[in-house]
Amino acid sequence: MKQWVYHFGAGEVPQTHAQGSELLGGKGASLAEMSSLGIPVPPGFTITTDVCTYHHLHNKNYPDSLQTQIKESIKWLENKVGFVLGDSNNPLLVSVRSGAHVSMPGMMDTVLNLGLNDQTVVGLAKKTQDPRFAYDSYRRFIQMYGNVVLNVDHHYFEDILSRYKENYALREDTDLSETAWQEIISDYKKIIRARTGNDFPQNVNDQLWQAIGAVFSSWMNQRAITYRRIHNMSDKGGTAVNIQAMVFGNMGENCATGVAFTRNPSTGENEFYGEYLMNAQGEDVVAGIRTPQSLTQRARMLEKSDQPSLEESMPLVFKELSDIRQKLERHFRDMQDIEFTIQKGKLWMLQTRSGKRTAASALKIAVDMAESGLITRDEAINRIDPLSLEQLLHPVLDPKAPKKLLTRGLPASPGAASGRVVFTADEAETRANAGESVILVRVETSPEDIHGMHAAKGILTSRGGMTSHAAVVARGMGRPCVVGASALKIDYQKQTMIIQGTLVKAGDKITLVGGNGEVLLGEVPTIQPVLSSDFTTLMQWADTRRHLKVRANAETPKDAEVARQFGAEGIGLCRTEHMFFEEERILWVRQMILAQNEQERKNALAKLLPVQRDDFIALFNIMQELPVTIRLLDPPLHEFLPHSDREMRDIANLLKLDVEIIRRRAEELHEMNPMLGHRGCRLGISFPEIYEMQVRAILEAALVADITPNIEIMIPLIATKVEMEIMKKLVERVASQVFDEKKKTISFQIGTMIELPRAALRAQEIAEHAEFFSFGTNDLTQTTLGLSRDDAGSFLQTYRKQGIFKSDPFASLDIEGVGELMRMAAERGKFQRPGLKLGICGEHGGDPESIYFCEEIGLDYVSCSPYRVPIARLAAAQATIRCSFRCANNIDIKLATKLSNAG
Amino acid sequence: MKQWVYHFGAGEVPQTHAQGSELLGGKGASLAEMSSLGIPVPPGFTITTDVCTYHHLHNKNYPDSLQTQIKESIKWLENKVGFVLGDSNNPLLVSVRSGAHVSMPGMMDTVLNLGLNDQTVVGLAKKTQDPRFAYDSYRRFIQMYGNVVLNVDHHYFEDILSRYKENYALREDTDLSETAWQEIISDYKKIIRARTGNDFPQNVNDQLWQAIGAVFSSWMNQRAITYRRIHNMSDKGGTAVNIQAMVFGNMGENCATGVAFTRNPSTGENEFYGEYLMNAQGEDVVAGIRTPQSLTQRARMLEKSDQPSLEESMPLVFKELSDIRQKLERHFRDMQDIEFTIQKGKLWMLQTRSGKRTAASALKIAVDMAESGLITRDEAINRIDPLSLEQLLHPVLDPKAPKKLLTRGLPASPGAASGRVVFTADEAETRANAGESVILVRVETSPEDIHGMHAAKGILTSRGGMTSHAAVVARGMGRPCVVGASALKIDYQKQTMIIQGTLVKAGDKITLVGGNGEVLLGEVPTIQPVLSSDFTTLMQWADTRRHLKVRANAETPKDAEVARQFGAEGIGLCRTEHMFFEEERILWVRQMILAQNEQERKNALAKLLPVQRDDFIALFNIMQELPVTIRLLDPPLHEFLPHSDREMRDIANLLKLDVEIIRRRAEELHEMNPMLGHRGCRLGISFPEIYEMQVRAILEAALVADITPNIEIMIPLIATKVEMEIMKKLVERVASQVFDEKKKTISFQIGTMIELPRAALRAQEIAEHAEFFSFGTNDLTQTTLGLSRDDAGSFLQTYRKQGIFKSDPFASLDIEGVGELMRMAAERGKFQRPGLKLGICGEHGGDPESIYFCEEIGLDYVSCSPYRVPIARLAAAQATIRCSFRCANNIDIKLATKLSNAG
């Protein structure tokens, strides 16, 4: 007969220890473990998650033997505690709680005080000699049961209670007497009858079975389903049900209840940290009706409180609790979040689990525990969510400041920033030069806006997704950025925007929170981050562990310097076109594009050559001998032309051209789908003189730089072997010209982006001519999924809601689709050229899940925006640990992830 | 010692027969074969293509033993004919001709009369007793040798000759005397000295070796390289050199020269067909200086000529030639194109090869030969180039009419059409309704122009590629269409266009030739096609042979009827959005798009439902029980909205809406890359009510149609399994509603397009929910190559010139890239669902090379525009033959193609 029920507490032999939380749920497993450690927990038993699964698969029926097993378990429990369920004189009260494998706080249901009815409440009153307590407990039970099991909405009960208090001019629940509760109980029962058509059940067995059923059903309630979808969790698994003898912290002044962390969850300090309330139930601590007291004397003194700490009020219990704290940390090898109740001087532990903590405290705890030998360095590395480091690297809002939320967009680039609204890049620059902080607000940004984005403290757009132009550039610059805030109705003419009814004018102040996409009215104060020594220590451990190198995507000297400060080991993507947009050069670029023939084009390019060369010299001098991957011109030429009539006239005047010529050229260059248009190496093949100029600038710069730079010239948008061959010959031809002229040579590599499905498929033959591949996963995602990152905003939300995309494929690699192409390309490329260097330079290069995959398929490096470098360094170390764990154990990657995280 | 030289003629044992044309070149092999058949050919020898390869790989040197072998061969030749090379009294003259494996007419060089010099010409004069002939031959030799070997341009020689004729007031070459030729020879020698710095070589051995070298070199001249690139031929292979004793048709009235076809190459009639000239050399026939005479008496009488036919003038020779005609056809099992010379009453055959023919004659010849048992039916099927059938299905220009070419664009849809230029779809409709023939000229077309395209006789655009909107729609309608004619400068305002300097106004007449992309000024008369019984016969043979079913892409009843007439076995793609553009419905469609909420949207859809249902009823009644694949709405909604201010105002008035609402909605819906935007099933997921209406219309129509239609509902742009699952549930839900309401059911299938790389990669799981796959290779090509079919025009030409694309990937499948994804999808889909039906509905479904590949990977059907159906039927039969040949012989597909074509 299958065992559906496991006991815990009361010195029970831990028959369940090995079963773990998958079978018993998190709560059940922790109770069993505490029990096995000899820690006092109120006895009880867990009905396994298997029963939940059975229940949902069998039309809400239960396994045959369950009834017997529960009956026997109740009997066992009655024996252990000396009370009897439903006994009018000596009633056993139990709690019925859910407990899924993975914590889903607040998502599922709990019933306390089960076992009370019109008879047993009398017995309880007699036995405790506390009728007020007994009737309060009974009404609490009816309220919870009514809500959870009978689906009668909370507010019906709350209405009755508040009406009663109003009638009698009472303020606190504690002001209500035994008879008051009795009256309320009577009203509660009436409302249950009215809402459900049935009386409140008096049979305690019915109560028990219905509560069990309600908890199992809550696994599939809408709230829980939504929660799991949002947190990317499976609907499989189910919840366990824990039935446990009630203990009470509200039976007098020798009673108390509290919550605690084994270390300080804000700072990570190794100090006992928590709160308790005398003569109260757990829910009262949470409800915040009374101000809880500190656990320790030290904390009380720091807070200058006159309420005694537990250490002072119940020194013996405190001592026992402190011992348990040590025991739990040693056992679970992590900071614990615990709940306890003291019933008439006796300590009972109700819960222990890993405690939530801030990024800073997580770092400190991990480093402290590793240094004290409690966990290994690998475990310390695995304990930190790489993305949480963003909190440490960017300014955050002062949590104490008031906020007025205007709307929420996509969290495109982290950090918080305040400033005055401006609607054009020029305005942004002007005001910034005058010393003002500005937020640049646009429907969407284009390369022409770069100077304004640089000048702004933050960027807000109403269109676009996580890899839209604004998002990518802002991340690169480390500017806070919110995109796709579709509630914004921008009117450029009037220089205003309306956000869900609020009018915001140019010059008004707003605040952006790039980390969560919030747009706030006015200036909200922010706090600047300070990097701790724990950060440095952990990053050092990560660096010694990881295989993947981490590079940055950077063009400007400033970005390159930031990248090096954050530990970048090279530049993985230098987008040369970003260098084309500065004041003077953009004119030459436009002259080049507007040229009527090759000679005119060459003349314009000749002017660009020296400035482009100077850019590279500066970059090489910063990066020293570290590798620098330079991508030749990628975007279609029309991106460089002006769009508005006014701008066209200005350019016409500057270049002494008929404005019609500009208009016609712009029309000629217009494309239906620029993403799939005349760009990348297609430009290099149509207008070889452009690439020739760029290659010349790179190599001439290399020959005069202070050091010998490590250059990789990268050709974008290759789809065929022949393109690669032609481009390689072009680069080699220019190189040998430059080397002849300068009588000096330098070695460098020529490679390509893999950013089209065809390039991935034909990687073997492309590798004949390419010395490295860099996966351009932004474009590879767009083409593989047929999904424009600029246009997907309109339906991406729907797609995530309906579970079509588990995460934004532009933020985290679509491993099943895009990933398969990457794997193929890596294998085929290496088959042709075993020494082929492999990297990634799409936005995914800074995403931890994507980085794990990059390790899996054997890339050599990832490249991401400078501010993501620390995240990538940590994620890369975790990837190494996972993969080596996987190889050592020859197991599936998902399991490896889980087990290596578990230590 | 390797044999570099092979002899032929003069009863030579055919040591070379088995070597075939790869070693000996086409000409050499045919001479050897004729020789082996006992047919009189002037003796000579062939220097193999291996020597050419050696020559190019070894810095223009020759194999060591070649000199000896040629010396011995000349000796052998001298013995056979009784003349001696360079002998002043008895000189041997030879021709030196190129002859590659595959015919490259006019691409490579030939030298005749080699062996003449200042001494031997005297001997020739004496021996022939015809000094004029001898000196004429010498000057011809100098001219050819000067041009081919010494690179002195033709015009220098022609100038001398014409100046001489002017000076002496002579008209024809035949007016020149012996002394005249001597004077000219002297001038020829001077010009050679002046241009080359050297005298014309008198040493006949030098002449021979330099001529051989020149022919070998001509393999890699620019003309030949370009020709091979255009015809998609390899640079490998090389040419052979044929050295052959000269025979002369210009030595008197018992001499003649001629060309003939063994059947009539225009009609295919089994009649001897050719021309000859008395007392002339081969080049004279081609030069057209004198009018050639007919070969047969019958032909002479039909032409009412008074010049005797060869049958009459030389009956014995004619009899011998007729016997040879029969022998050659029996031997080569195909219609032959032959050249012959009669020297002093003796017939010599100079060449035989498969004759070029019109599509109509190719059909007749293939059917006749198969019916007479000369070839098999499979061979007959293989003999016809499927694309050549287009000539038979569409009107063609009257070849006799004069033409003025304006420009040339891409040949987007075949057929010829004339009409008055109009620049808007509305104007096209108005004028067409008034009975005029019009040509619609647009920069590019959009779905709004459909009614104008329907009304027009032909469509011309200045933008776009082979699968641009204009091209696809025009092919579907069978309208001649030329796209991407970038020389057009259209001015909509002025209602004019300028084409390379010529102004064309609205109302002017032009003519389009869709088959070759020509745009002609004025109205050029066209000839309507009549389908022969041979066509019917061959198509029947093809139909019994092929595995692949052939369906058509069609929406309108008219298209469906045309498709059935051409033998379509179903509709493979019914694009429901094409049904949305007619006058009244487009308004409702717009109302639906402009709806402020779901209810308004549903109201508009309710109006569309009955008309869409009627469309389907009509379609089902035409298609009877044949399968009809209906694709639900695919294009992004903005395609249906008006673009110009005027149109927006009109719509606003009609719908009683503020024009600002329309403008704002259009802006909201605007996309950067619509191809990768909110379209296909993404619409079905965002706005399920649209798909619900369409499914309802389909199924309600099915229940009232005259027959039980065979319906396949197709979901576009699926990228993930979940999308497919959601869409399938939607269709099933609506179906069960409709069936419940109507108390009647019908079975149908639900499937998807495979048009995104991700869908191909995840085909296995998508097939869990899809009963069929239809490869949408237009979009799959766009995404796999990252190439917009609307924008690729600007660089596709460059790409083809540089050999990056061998053919337009939108016209013929990119088998290496897109093809691999298709193969994967087919395998993975079938692995999941062995009964999965597989088809293709992209433009490639009508392209023969693509169809062969579809057979290879096991598709069930191809679907193409109605006018391509016969082409597809034939190509499908050829595919079956190829593939079974391949399987039977277990060989590579390329070899199978070659061998199965060779019969």
Interface residues (C-beta under 8 A of the other chain):
Chain A: E671 M672 N673 P674 M675 L676 G677 H678 R682 I685 S686 L717 A719 T720 V722 E723 I726 E755 L756 P757 R758 L761 R762 D779 Q782 T783 T784 L785 G786 L787 S788 D790 D791 A792 S794 F795 T798 Y799 Q802 G803 I804 F805 D814 E816 G817 V818 E820 L821
Chain B: E671 M672 N673 P674 M675 L676 G677 H678 R682 I685 S686 L717 A719 T720 V722 E723 I726 E755 L756 P757 R758 L761 R762 D779 Q782 T783 T784 L785 G786 L787 S788 D790 D791 A792 S794 F795 T798 Y799 Q802 G803 I804 F805 D814 E816 G817 V818 E820 L821
